[in-house]
């Protein structure tokens, strides 16, 4: 799972999945589940990298 951060609202989000057909993402923000347009979501939230991803030079 990927985690995202919105610096404007100081909120973290967890993405459960994205429907490729409809473009609707299922996300958890403040312990509540939401469905929202994926492009709208990534316009507000920035992806966070795992510390494991940063330390592994074989991952991009």
Backbone as JSON, one array per atom type, in Angstrom:
{
  "sequence": "XXXXXXXXXXXXXXXXXXXXXXXXXXXXXXXXXXXXXXXXXXXXXXXXXXXXXXXXXXXX",
  "N": [[0.83, -1.18, 0.0], [0.37, 2.26, -0.58], [1.3, 5.39, 0.77], [0.27, 8.76, 1.29], [0.61, 12.35, 1.46], [-0.86, 15.44, 2.36], [0.24, 18.56, 2.25], [-1.06, 20.99, 2.6], [-3.34, 20.58, 4.17], [-2.28, 19.08, 6.16], [-2.71, 16.32, 6.3], [-2.64, 12.75, 6.24], [-2.86, 10.03, 3.95], [-3.98, 6.8, 2.98], [-3.83, 4.66, 0.29], [-6.03, 2.34, -0.85], [-6.75, 1.18, -3.23], [-7.16, 1.57, -6.82], [-9.57, 1.93, -9.26], [-9.07, 1.03, -12.44], [-10.74, 1.29, -14.63], [-12.76, 3.18, -14.01], [-11.35, 5.19, -12.75], [-11.58, 5.81, -10.1], [-10.47, 6.15, -6.82], [-10.0, 4.3, -3.83], [-9.6, 5.42, -0.69], [-8.12, 5.99, 2.56], [-8.57, 8.46, 4.86], [-7.87, 10.19, 7.74], [-8.8, 8.01, 9.29], [-11.18, 7.35, 8.0], [-12.97, 5.91, 5.32], [-12.91, 6.75, 1.89], [-14.16, 7.38, -1.42], [-12.76, 8.67, -4.29], [-12.0, 10.73, -7.14], [-9.13, 9.73, -8.87], [-7.26, 11.46, -10.15], [-7.91, 13.92, -9.03], [-7.3, 13.34, -6.4], [-4.45, 12.86, -6.46], [-3.69, 15.36, -7.16], [-3.93, 16.76, -4.86], [-2.64, 15.3, -2.85], [0.61, 14.16, -2.03], [2.89, 11.58, -2.85], [4.4, 9.55, -0.4], [7.58, 8.15, 0.37], [8.65, 4.94, 1.32], [10.89, 4.24, 4.0], [12.36, 1.99, 3.57], [12.3, 1.79, 0.79], [13.87, 3.98, 0.04], [16.33, 3.22, 0.98], [17.03, 1.05, -0.52], [18.89, 0.52, -3.27], [18.17, -0.83, -5.58], [15.52, -0.48, -6.11], [13.08, 1.58, -7.75]],
  "CA": [[0.0, 0.0, 0.0], [1.09, 3.52, -0.66], [0.86, 6.46, 1.67], [0.35, 10.08, 0.69], [0.52, 13.46, 2.41], [-1.34, 16.71, 1.85], [0.87, 19.58, 3.08], [-1.99, 22.09, 2.85], [-4.24, 20.23, 5.27], [-1.5, 18.28, 7.1], [-3.38, 15.02, 6.41], [-2.04, 11.58, 5.6], [-3.85, 9.15, 3.33], [-3.55, 5.48, 2.56], [-4.58, 4.26, -0.89], [-6.35, 0.92, -0.84], [-6.79, 0.72, -4.61], [-7.69, 2.46, -7.84], [-10.26, 1.23, -10.34], [-8.51, 1.51, -13.71], [-11.81, 1.58, -15.57], [-13.48, 4.4, -13.65], [-10.45, 6.2, -12.21], [-11.96, 6.11, -8.72], [-9.56, 5.6, -5.81], [-10.51, 4.08, -2.48], [-8.54, 5.93, 0.18], [-8.44, 6.22, 3.96], [-8.08, 9.74, 5.36], [-8.37, 10.38, 9.11], [-9.51, 6.79, 9.71], [-12.45, 7.18, 7.29], [-12.79, 5.46, 3.94], [-13.54, 7.61, 0.89], [-13.94, 7.11, -2.84], [-12.6, 9.94, -4.97], [-11.33, 10.7, -8.42], [-7.7, 9.55, -8.69], [-6.53, 12.66, -10.56], [-8.17, 14.93, -8.0], [-6.55, 12.93, -5.21], [-3.01, 13.1, -6.59], [-3.5, 16.8, -7.25], [-3.91, 17.28, -3.49], [-1.76, 14.51, -1.99], [1.9, 13.79, -2.6], [3.27, 10.25, -2.4], [5.53, 9.4, 0.52], [8.38, 6.96, 0.09], [9.04, 4.1, 2.45], [12.31, 4.32, 4.3], [12.96, 0.81, 2.93], [12.47, 2.09, -0.63], [14.98, 4.92, -0.11], [17.59, 2.58, 1.3], [17.3, -0.02, -1.46], [19.25, 1.13, -4.56], [17.63, -1.59, -6.7], [14.13, -0.08, -6.36], [12.9, 2.92, -8.29]],
  "C": [[0.88, 1.24, 0.0], [0.46, 4.55, 0.28], [1.15, 7.81, 1.03], [0.16, 11.14, 1.77], [0.04, 14.71, 1.71], [-0.76, 17.81, 2.74], [-0.05, 20.75, 3.41], [-2.86, 21.82, 4.06], [-3.55, 19.43, 6.37], [-2.16, 16.92, 7.36], [-2.57, 13.96, 5.68], [-3.16, 10.73, 5.03], [-3.19, 7.84, 2.95], [-4.43, 5.08, 1.39], [-4.78, 2.75, -0.85], [-6.37, 0.35, -2.26], [-7.39, 1.77, -5.52], [-8.34, 1.61, -8.92], [-9.78, 1.82, -11.66], [-9.59, 1.91, -14.71], [-12.48, 2.92, -15.29], [-12.57, 5.53, -13.17], [-10.78, 6.62, -10.8], [-11.01, 5.38, -7.77], [-10.32, 5.39, -4.51], [-9.37, 4.43, -1.54], [-9.05, 6.03, 1.62], [-7.76, 7.51, 4.38], [-8.7, 9.93, 6.75], [-9.25, 9.23, 9.57], [-10.89, 6.62, 9.09], [-12.16, 6.81, 5.84], [-13.58, 6.36, 2.99], [-13.3, 7.03, -0.5], [-13.85, 8.47, -3.52], [-11.85, 9.76, -6.27], [-9.82, 10.67, -8.21], [-6.91, 10.81, -9.05], [-6.74, 13.81, -9.58], [-7.34, 14.62, -6.75], [-5.06, 13.26, -5.35], [-2.69, 14.57, -6.83], [-3.39, 17.44, -5.86], [-2.89, 16.59, -2.6], [-0.5, 14.12, -2.74], [2.33, 12.45, -2.01], [4.48, 10.31, -1.48], [6.28, 8.13, 0.16], [8.67, 6.25, 1.39], [10.51, 4.31, 2.75], [13.04, 3.12, 3.69], [13.2, 1.06, 1.45], [13.67, 3.01, -0.84], [16.31, 4.24, 0.12], [17.96, 1.46, 0.34], [17.61, 0.56, -2.83], [18.68, 0.39, -5.76], [16.18, -1.22, -7.01], [14.08, 1.33, -6.89], [11.51, 3.38, -8.03]]
}
